[in-house]
Amino acid sequence: MKSRLQAKGIMGGKIGIVASFEEMQSTKDRVNGFISAFEHSTFSISDVRYSEGLEPVAKRMATEMIREGYVGIFGGNDYCSTGCGNAVKQTGADIVTVGFDNSPSNRRHVREGHLNAFIAQRPEEMGQQAVKTALRLMKGKKLNGFTAYTTTDIVTKDNVDQFGKDEAPEETSPVQFNIQNVTE
C-alpha cells in the first residue's frame, strides 16, 4: 500500500483498517502486521474498525473512512475487502485499497479498479503444513515453538488472471490428498 500511495504522490495521511473479529488471532496478526509496515513513516494508522465479518458493515465503515478523508484502507479478510471494494465502487473515490483473501469478489474488484491489490494465501500449502504438523505430534514429537511458514502472493491487475475467475464455481469437488505421501 505504501508504494501505491507514494506512486500517487501521497506522502502522508490517515490509513484505516477494516477487520473482522477483534478477538480472532488471525485478525490480530494481520492488523499488527499491517500496522508494523507503516512504523516510522509519515502515514498514520488512525483507526481499526471491526465489522464482525459482515460485508455490509465493512462497506459502511469503509464509506465512512472515505468521507473522513482517509488516503488508504486495508480490508483484513474477504468480507472486509469486498466491503472496501464496494464502498469505493459506490462512492467513486480515488483511494488506495488493499485487501486480504483470494475470492471471486476480490478478483472482480481488482479487475475493476476498486481494490488496488489483495494478499492471496495458498490454502493447499497451509493444509499440507497442518497435516505434516499433526503427523509430527502423532509420532510424539514436540513442536517447541515450531512455526510453519506458507507462501502468499500479492494480486494486482497485472497478475489477477492467474488466481481464478470472478464467478464462484457452481460445484466444488473435494481435494484428493494421500496422507501416505506426506513426509516431514
C-alpha positions in Angstrom: 0.0 0.0 0.0 2.8 2.4 0.9 4.3 2.2 -2.6 0.9 2.7 -4.2 0.3 5.8 -2.2 3.7 7.2 -2.9 3.3 6.5 -6.6 0.2 8.7 -6.5 2.2 11.4 -4.8 0.6 10.8 -1.4 3.4 11.0 1.2 1.3 11.0 4.3 -2.2 10.9 5.7 -4.6 8.7 7.6 -5.0 5.0 6.8 -7.8 2.9 8.2 -8.2 -0.8 8.8 -11.5 -2.7 8.4 -11.0 -6.0 10.2 -13.4 -8.8 11.1 -13.4 -10.0 14.7 -11.2 -8.3 17.2 -10.7 -11.4 19.3 -9.5 -13.7 16.5 -5.8 -14.4 16.4 -5.6 -14.2 12.6 -7.2 -10.8 12.7 -4.8 -9.6 15.4 -1.8 -10.9 13.4 -3.0 -9.3 10.1 -3.8 -5.9 11.9 -0.4 -5.9 13.7 1.5 -6.9 10.6 -0.1 -4.2 8.6 0.5 -1.6 11.3 4.1 -2.6 11.6 4.6 -1.9 7.8 3.9 1.8 8.5 6.0 2.3 11.6 8.4 5.2 11.1 6.5 6.6 8.2 4.6 9.8 7.5 1.4 7.8 7.4 -0.7 7.2 10.5 -2.9 4.2 11.1 -5.8 6.2 12.5 -8.4 3.7 13.0 -9.1 -0.1 13.3 -12.8 -0.8 12.9 -14.3 -4.3 13.4 -17.1 -5.4 11.1 -17.8 -8.8 12.8 -17.1 -10.4 9.5 -20.1 -8.7 7.8 -19.6 -7.3 4.3 -22.4 -4.6 4.6 -20.9 -3.4 7.9 -17.4 -3.3 6.3 -18.8 -1.3 3.4 -20.4 1.2 5.8 -17.1 1.5 7.7 -15.0 2.0 4.6 -17.5 4.5 3.2 -17.2 6.5 6.5 -13.4 6.4 6.2 -13.6 7.7 2.6 -15.8 10.5 3.7 -13.4 11.3 6.6 -10.5 11.8 4.1 -8.5 8.7 4.6 -5.9 8.1 2.0 -5.9 4.3 2.2 -7.9 1.4 3.6 -6.9 -2.1 4.4 -9.6 -4.8 4.4 -8.4 -7.6 6.7 -10.3 -10.6 5.2 -12.5 -11.5 2.2 -15.7 -9.9 3.6 -13.9 -6.7 4.7 -12.0 -6.4 1.4 -15.3 -6.9 -0.5 -16.9 -4.2 1.7 -14.0 -1.8 0.9 -14.2 -2.5 -2.8 -18.0 -2.0 -2.7 -17.5 1.3 -0.9 -15.0 2.5 -3.5 -17.3 1.4 -6.3 -20.3 3.2 -4.8 -18.6 6.4 -3.9 -16.3 6.6 -6.9 -13.5 7.5 -4.5 -9.9 7.7 -5.7 -8.4 5.9 -2.7 -5.8 3.2 -2.3 -7.4 0.0 -1.0 -5.6 -3.3 -0.3 -7.4 -6.4 0.8 -6.8 -9.9 2.0 -8.0 -13.3 0.7 -8.5 -14.6 -2.8 -12.2 -14.7 -3.7 -14.3 -14.0 -6.8 -15.4 -10.7 -5.4 -11.9 -9.5 -4.6 -10.7 -10.6 -8.1 -13.5 -8.7 -9.7 -12.8 -5.6 -7.6 -9.1 -5.7 -8.6 -10.0 -6.0 -12.3 -12.5 -3.1 -12.0 -10.0 -1.0 -10.0 -12.0 -0.8 -6.7 -9.2 -2.7 -4.9 -5.6 -2.0 -5.8 -4.4 -5.3 -4.6 -5.1 -8.2 -2.2 -3.0 -10.8 -0.5 -3.7 -14.4 -1.5 -2.9 -17.3 0.7 -2.2 -20.7 -0.6 -4.7 -23.0 1.2 -3.3 -26.2 -0.3 0.1 -25.4 1.2 -1.5 -24.5 4.5 -3.3 -27.8 4.6 -0.1 -29.7 3.8 1.7 -28.0 6.6 -1.2 -28.7 9.0 -1.1 -32.4 8.2 2.7 -32.6 8.5 2.5 -30.9 11.9 -0.3 -33.3 13.0 1.8 -36.2 11.9 4.8 -34.9 14.0 2.6 -34.7 17.0 1.1 -38.1 16.4 4.6 -39.5 16.3 5.2 -38.0 19.8 7.5 -35.2 18.6 7.4 -31.8 20.3 6.8 -28.6 18.4 8.9 -26.4 20.7 7.9 -23.1 19.1 7.8 -24.6 15.6 6.3 -22.2 13.1 5.2 -23.3 9.6 5.5 -20.6 7.0 3.5 -20.7 3.8 3.7 -18.6 0.7 1.4 -15.6 0.0 1.0 -13.7 -3.2 0.3 -10.0 -3.9 -2.5 -10.0 -6.5 -2.9 -6.9 -8.7 -4.4 -6.1 -12.1 -1.1 -7.4 -13.7 -1.5 -10.9 -12.3 -5.1 -11.4 -11.2 -5.9 -13.8 -14.1 -3.6 -16.3 -12.5 -5.8 -16.6 -9.4 -9.1 -17.6 -10.8 -12.3 -16.4 -12.4 -14.6 -13.8 -10.9 -17.5 -16.1 -10.6 -17.9 -18.6 -7.8 -17.7 -22.2 -9.1 -21.0 -23.9 -9.5 -19.7 -27.1 -8.0 -16.7 -27.8 -5.9 -15.0 -31.1 -5.8 -13.1 -32.4 -2.7 -9.4 -32.2 -2.8 -7.7 -35.5 -3.1 -5.0 -35.9 -0.5 -3.0 -39.0 0.1 -1.6 -38.9 3.7 0.9 -41.7 2.9 2.7 -39.3 0.6 3.2 -36.7 3.3 6.7 -36.6 4.7 8.2 -34.2 7.3 
